[in-house]
Amino acid sequence: MSAGVTTSTDLVARLQARDKAALEDLLREHGGRLYGVALQITRNETEAQEAVQDALITIWNKIDQFEGRSAFTTWLHRVAANAALMKLRKNKKFERHVALEDDGPDHDLPVIQLTDPHEGPGDTLLRG
């Protein structure tokens, strides 16, 4: 094994011991792969970079939950994929938001102004 390259077992132990240098080693050894996973899912470089940052935070916070039932690289892949998917879900929520001023299929309907904040649209129509 060359200098600077650590085994997964050693890296996991160091991360669990809260060794911040281990996080740097993780990024150096697996960062490219994490970024590749995130980029494949998000199809956006900025979002992929943010997903990798989110994944690193998750890895740091949840390393004690890694049980070793799968390869460490498999777990890292899953964490990165989940971070990228969460980024996509969050962005889809923003895409569904439509401003009231936007032209939509009902843009030619009259705007009803409510005078009483507790009054509903039906009350306004009945009063008008």
Secondary structure, DSSP 8 states (H G I E B T S, - for coil): --TT---HHHHHHHHHTT-HHHHHHHHHHHHHHHHHHHHHHH--HHHHHHHHHHHHHHHHHHGGG--SSS-HHHHHHHHHHHHHHHHHHHHHHHHH---TTS--TTTTS-----SSTT--HHHHHHH-
